[in-house]
Amino acid sequence: MHARIAAATGPSDLIPQADGNVLDVLLLQAHVLTAVFWLISCVLVAFLAVPALRKVPSASFLHELQVRRELVFGVLWATFVLTLGTGTYLLFQHAIYDPPFSGGDFNGLEAQPYGLPYYYALYGKIALFLLMGGASLILALEGSRAAQLSEAAGGPVEGAESDEADWLDEEVLPEGTAPVDVSDGAGGTRLATRPLPPVRSIATLWASAGVLVVGAGGVGFCVTLIKYFHELARAAVVYEQLRLR
């Protein structure tokens, strides 16, 4: 383990210099931007997947979202991969200490200023991100199915998603059966238009959405800790250099 800080080069240069470059800065910004777009894509996918959340956007917006679902899913996974890729690069090139992968590596971090809490926060962030990726996969699969069924039935209609009381008066047809006009006994007709229930349970979909919300907050908290311990570690190295003058 060693700090990624240049050692002093002579008696007149005892304060260490940061070991960074423009590429690190650009990749860090790319990492942040791709993570933001990934989170936005997760929100859009949740609108498609969770029945209760389908009521939030307008029918026209939901229709556009369903028609362009392939683009949304493409952005979702492209930004996920880019966020993971840039984060992995920064882990090896920008972290203040070499990343630990064994018990011996973690033991070596104990001798480094704020080494253990720094990597606890960093690895906690990675674990939350991967957990959020799994939750987004569940929502994406259900969102794709729900969008296809909705568009096959004619697309969303304003107020149709929230009018639960009318569902009691609707005829629910077996899967694969075309909707038909049904006499209501008073000379009128109504159409069997009730959407099919989701393949995955409502609890699973809400849990996945909850993982994204809690995970986003947890990642933000971990990032704050990482920056905090990063600065404390650098300050500790500078203090030690000045103390030995």
Secondary structure as a PSIPRED ss2 file (coil, helix, strand):
# PSIPRED VFORMAT (PSIPRED V4.0)

   1 M C   1.000  0.000  0.000
   2 H C   1.000  0.000  0.000
   3 A E   0.000  0.000  1.000
   4 R C   1.000  0.000  0.000
   5 I E   0.000  0.000  1.000
   6 A C   1.000  0.000  0.000
   7 A C   1.000  0.000  0.000
   8 A C   1.000  0.000  0.000
   9 T C   1.000  0.000  0.000
  10 G E   0.000  0.000  1.000
  11 P C   1.000  0.000  0.000
  12 S C   1.000  0.000  0.000
  13 D E   0.000  0.000  1.000
  14 L C   1.000  0.000  0.000
  15 I C   1.000  0.000  0.000
  16 P C   1.000  0.000  0.000
  17 Q C   1.000  0.000  0.000
  18 A E   0.000  0.000  1.000
  19 D C   1.000  0.000  0.000
  20 G C   1.000  0.000  0.000
  21 N C   1.000  0.000  0.000
  22 V H   0.000  1.000  0.000
  23 L H   0.000  1.000  0.000
  24 D H   0.000  1.000  0.000
  25 V H   0.000  1.000  0.000
  26 L H   0.000  1.000  0.000
  27 L H   0.000  1.000  0.000
  28 L H   0.000  1.000  0.000
  29 Q H   0.000  1.000  0.000
  30 A H   0.000  1.000  0.000
  31 H H   0.000  1.000  0.000
  32 V H   0.000  1.000  0.000
  33 L H   0.000  1.000  0.000
  34 T H   0.000  1.000  0.000
  35 A H   0.000  1.000  0.000
  36 V H   0.000  1.000  0.000
  37 F H   0.000  1.000  0.000
  38 W H   0.000  1.000  0.000
  39 L H   0.000  1.000  0.000
  40 I H   0.000  1.000  0.000
  41 S H   0.000  1.000  0.000
  42 C H   0.000  1.000  0.000
  43 V H   0.000  1.000  0.000
  44 L H   0.000  1.000  0.000
  45 V H   0.000  1.000  0.000
  46 A H   0.000  1.000  0.000
  47 F H   0.000  1.000  0.000
  48 L H   0.000  1.000  0.000
  49 A H   0.000  1.000  0.000
  50 V C   1.000  0.000  0.000
  51 P C   1.000  0.000  0.000
  52 A C   1.000  0.000  0.000
  53 L H   0.000  1.000  0.000
  54 R H   0.000  1.000  0.000
  55 K H   0.000  1.000  0.000
  56 V C   1.000  0.000  0.000
  57 P C   1.000  0.000  0.000
  58 S C   1.000  0.000  0.000
  59 A H   0.000  1.000  0.000
  60 S H   0.000  1.000  0.000
  61 F H   0.000  1.000  0.000
  62 L H   0.000  1.000  0.000
  63 H H   0.000  1.000  0.000
  64 E H   0.000  1.000  0.000
  65 L H   0.000  1.000  0.000
  66 Q H   0.000  1.000  0.000
  67 V H   0.000  1.000  0.000
  68 R C   1.000  0.000  0.000
  69 R H   0.000  1.000  0.000
  70 E H   0.000  1.000  0.000
  71 L H   0.000  1.000  0.000
  72 V H   0.000  1.000  0.000
  73 F H   0.000  1.000  0.000
  74 G H   0.000  1.000  0.000
  75 V H   0.000  1.000  0.000
  76 L H   0.000  1.000  0.000
  77 W H   0.000  1.000  0.000
  78 A H   0.000  1.000  0.000
  79 T H   0.000  1.000  0.000
  80 F H   0.000  1.000  0.000
  81 V H   0.000  1.000  0.000
  82 L H   0.000  1.000  0.000
  83 T H   0.000  1.000  0.000
  84 L H   0.000  1.000  0.000
  85 G H   0.000  1.000  0.000
  86 T H   0.000  1.000  0.000
  87 G H   0.000  1.000  0.000
  88 T H   0.000  1.000  0.000
  89 Y H   0.000  1.000  0.000
  90 L H   0.000  1.000  0.000
  91 L H   0.000  1.000  0.000
  92 F H   0.000  1.000  0.000
  93 Q H   0.000  1.000  0.000
  94 H C   1.000  0.000  0.000
  95 A C   1.000  0.000  0.000
  96 I C   1.000  0.000  0.000
  97 Y E   0.000  0.000  1.000
  98 D C   1.000  0.000  0.000
  99 P C   1.000  0.000  0.000
 100 P C   1.000  0.000  0.000
 101 F C   1.000  0.000  0.000
 102 S C   1.000  0.000  0.000
 103 G H   0.000  1.000  0.000
 104 G H   0.000  1.000  0.000
 105 D H   0.000  1.000  0.000
 106 F H   0.000  1.000  0.000
 107 N H   0.000  1.000  0.000
 108 G H   0.000  1.000  0.000
 109 L H   0.000  1.000  0.000
 110 E C   1.000  0.000  0.000
 111 A C   1.000  0.000  0.000
 112 Q C   1.000  0.000  0.000
 113 P C   1.000  0.000  0.000
 114 Y C   1.000  0.000  0.000
 115 G H   0.000  1.000  0.000
 116 L H   0.000  1.000  0.000
 117 P H   0.000  1.000  0.000
 118 Y H   0.000  1.000  0.000
 119 Y H   0.000  1.000  0.000
 120 Y H   0.000  1.000  0.000
 121 A H   0.000  1.000  0.000
 122 L H   0.000  1.000  0.000
 123 Y H   0.000  1.000  0.000
 124 G H   0.000  1.000  0.000
 125 K H   0.000  1.000  0.000
 126 I H   0.000  1.000  0.000
 127 A H   0.000  1.000  0.000
 128 L H   0.000  1.000  0.000
 129 F H   0.000  1.000  0.000
 130 L H   0.000  1.000  0.000
 131 L H   0.000  1.000  0.000
 132 M H   0.000  1.000  0.000
 133 G H   0.000  1.000  0.000
 134 G H   0.000  1.000  0.000
 135 A H   0.000  1.000  0.000
 136 S H   0.000  1.000  0.000
 137 L H   0.000  1.000  0.000
 138 I H   0.000  1.000  0.000
 139 L H   0.000  1.000  0.000
 140 A H   0.000  1.000  0.000
 141 L H   0.000  1.000  0.000
 142 E H   0.000  1.000  0.000
 143 G H   0.000  1.000  0.000
 144 S H   0.000  1.000  0.000
 145 R H   0.000  1.000  0.000
 146 A H   0.000  1.000  0.000
 147 A H   0.000  1.000  0.000
 148 Q H   0.000  1.000  0.000
 149 L H   0.000  1.000  0.000
 150 S H   0.000  1.000  0.000
 151 E H   0.000  1.000  0.000
 152 A H   0.000  1.000  0.000
 153 A C   1.000  0.000  0.000
 154 G C   1.000  0.000  0.000
 155 G C   1.000  0.000  0.000
 156 P C   1.000  0.000  0.000
 157 V C   1.000  0.000  0.000
 158 E C   1.000  0.000  0.000
 159 G C   1.000  0.000  0.000
 160 A C   1.000  0.000  0.000
 161 E C   1.000  0.000  0.000
 162 S C   1.000  0.000  0.000
 163 D C   1.000  0.000  0.000
 164 E H   0.000  1.000  0.000
 165 A H   0.000  1.000  0.000
 166 D H   0.000  1.000  0.000
 167 W H   0.000  1.000  0.000
 168 L H   0.000  1.000  0.000
 169 D H   0.000  1.000  0.000
 170 E C   1.000  0.000  0.000
 171 E C   1.000  0.000  0.000
 172 V C   1.000  0.000  0.000
 173 L C   1.000  0.000  0.000
 174 P C   1.000  0.000  0.000
 175 E C   1.000  0.000  0.000
 176 G C   1.000  0.000  0.000
 177 T C   1.000  0.000  0.000
 178 A C   1.000  0.000  0.000
 179 P C   1.000  0.000  0.000
 180 V C   1.000  0.000  0.000
 181 D E   0.000  0.000  1.000
 182 V E   0.000  0.000  1.000
 183 S E   0.000  0.000  1.000
 184 D C   1.000  0.000  0.000
 185 G C   1.000  0.000  0.000
 186 A C   1.000  0.000  0.000
 187 G C   1.000  0.000  0.000
 188 G C   1.000  0.000  0.000
 189 T E   0.000  0.000  1.000
 190 R E   0.000  0.000  1.000
 191 L E   0.000  0.000  1.000
 192 A C   1.000  0.000  0.000
 193 T C   1.000  0.000  0.000
 194 R C   1.000  0.000  0.000
 195 P C   1.000  0.000  0.000
 196 L C   1.000  0.000  0.000
 197 P C   1.000  0.000  0.000
 198 P C   1.000  0.000  0.000
 199 V C   1.000  0.000  0.000
 200 R C   1.000  0.000  0.000
 201 S C   1.000  0.000  0.000
 202 I H   0.000  1.000  0.000
 203 A H   0.000  1.000  0.000
 204 T H   0.000  1.000  0.000
 205 L H   0.000  1.000  0.000
 206 W H   0.000  1.000  0.000
 207 A H   0.000  1.000  0.000
 208 S H   0.000  1.000  0.000
 209 A H   0.000  1.000  0.000
 210 G H   0.000  1.000  0.000
 211 V H   0.000  1.000  0.000
 212 L H   0.000  1.000  0.000
 213 V H   0.000  1.000  0.000
 214 V H   0.000  1.000  0.000
 215 G H   0.000  1.000  0.000
 216 A H   0.000  1.000  0.000
 217 G H   0.000  1.000  0.000
 218 G H   0.000  1.000  0.000
 219 V H   0.000  1.000  0.000
 220 G H   0.000  1.000  0.000
 221 F H   0.000  1.000  0.000
 222 C H   0.000  1.000  0.000
 223 V H   0.000  1.000  0.000
 224 T H   0.000  1.000  0.000
 225 L H   0.000  1.000  0.000
 226 I H   0.000  1.000  0.000
 227 K H   0.000  1.000  0.000
 228 Y H   0.000  1.000  0.000
 229 F H   0.000  1.000  0.000
 230 H H   0.000  1.000  0.000
 231 E H   0.000  1.000  0.000
 232 L H   0.000  1.000  0.000
 233 A H   0.000  1.000  0.000
 234 R H   0.000  1.000  0.000
 235 A H   0.000  1.000  0.000
 236 A H   0.000  1.000  0.000
 237 V H   0.000  1.000  0.000
 238 V H   0.000  1.000  0.000
 239 Y H   0.000  1.000  0.000
 240 E H   0.000  1.000  0.000
 241 Q H   0.000  1.000  0.000
 242 L H   0.000  1.000  0.000
 243 R H   0.000  1.000  0.000
 244 L C   1.000  0.000  0.000
 245 R C   1.000  0.000  0.000
